[in-house]
Amino acid sequence: MPKILDELTISPHKRHVLMCVGKSCGENMPLLKFLKESVAKAGLAEGENAVRVNRAGCLGVCKQGPIMVVHPEGVWYADLDEAKVDKIVESHFKNNAPVTEWVFHAQV
C-alpha cells in the first residue's frame, strides 16, 4: 500500500448524509449548517452511532429540494426545512426509523 494511504484516516460513522446545496435546490448552506448542528446536539457527531454530514453540489433530483440522501440505507428525503431536519435526526438517526412521509426513494 502506498505510504500516503497509510496516513489517511476518517472517523468511524454509522451513517453518511449528503445534502444538496446546488443552485436548483436553493444553495442551502444555512440548512446544511443547521443539520450539522442538529446532529451534534443529538450527540451523533462522534462515536459508534455517528452521522457524517457532507454537502453535494447536485444529487441529480432537481425538484422539491432541498434533497438529502442517507447511506448506507439509501433513503432519500425531499422538500426539507429545519423542522423536518430535526424530526429526521431524532427519528431516523437516533431511533433508526426513517420519516416515511418525506421519503421519495429508498433502496432498502
N, C-alpha and C positions, 0 to 999 in steps of 0.2 A: 504494500500500500504506500503511495507517495507520502512524504513527510507532511505536506500541507493537510492531508486528510486526517492525519493523526492529531492535528492541532484544532480541528473543527469540533465544536460541541453545540448542542442545543438542549435546553432544559426539557425534562420529560413533561409530557402533557397527555391528557385523555382525549381531548378534542382540539381540532384546529378549525377556526372560524374565519371565513373570508367574507368581507363586506364590500360591495361595490361602492366606489366613490367616484365613478366616472361621470361624465357630463350628462348622459342620459338619465342617470339616477339622481341627479341633483348635486353632485360633488359633495357628498355627505360627510365631510371630515368632522363636523361637530357631533354627528350621531355615532361615528366610529369612536371618537374620544369618549362619548357617553357610554358606549358598550364596554370599552376597556375599563372605565371607572366602575361600572356595574359589576363586572367580573371580579375586580379587585375587592370591592365592598362585600361581595358574596364569599370571599375567601378562596377564590378559584384561580388566583393569579399564579400560584405555585403549588407543588405537592402532587400527590398521585391522581387527583381529580382536576388538575389544572386545565384551563382553557386558554389556548394560544390564539390571539386575535391579530389578524393582519388585514390590510386593505388590498383591494383588487381594483385595477383601473376599469375593467369591464368584465362582467361574468357572462355576457352574451345574451342576457334577458333584459331587453330594453323597454319593458312595460312594468308598471306598478312597482317601481323602485321606491326606496332602496331595497336591494336584493341582498340576501345573506345565505351562504351555504355552510353547513356544519358537517365536518368529517370526523370520524370515519363513517357515520351513519348515512351521509349523502342526503341530508334533509335540507331542502331549500325553502326559505321564507321570503315573502314579498310584502310590499307596502308597509315598511317598518317606520316606527316612531319611538320616542323614549318609553312610553307606557308599554308598548309591545316588547321592546328590548328587555325591560325589567321583568316582564312575565316569562319571556323565553329563558332568561338567566335563571330565574327561580325554578320554573317547571322543567325545562329541558336539561339545562346544565347541572343544576343541583339535584333534581329528583328523577332524571332520566325519562321524562315524559314530554315528548315534543308537543308543542302547542298546535294541534292539528288544524285549527281554524285559519292559520296563516301559512300552512304548508301547501305549496303548489306542486311539489315533486319530492319523492323520497325513494332512495334506491333500496332500502331495506324492507 
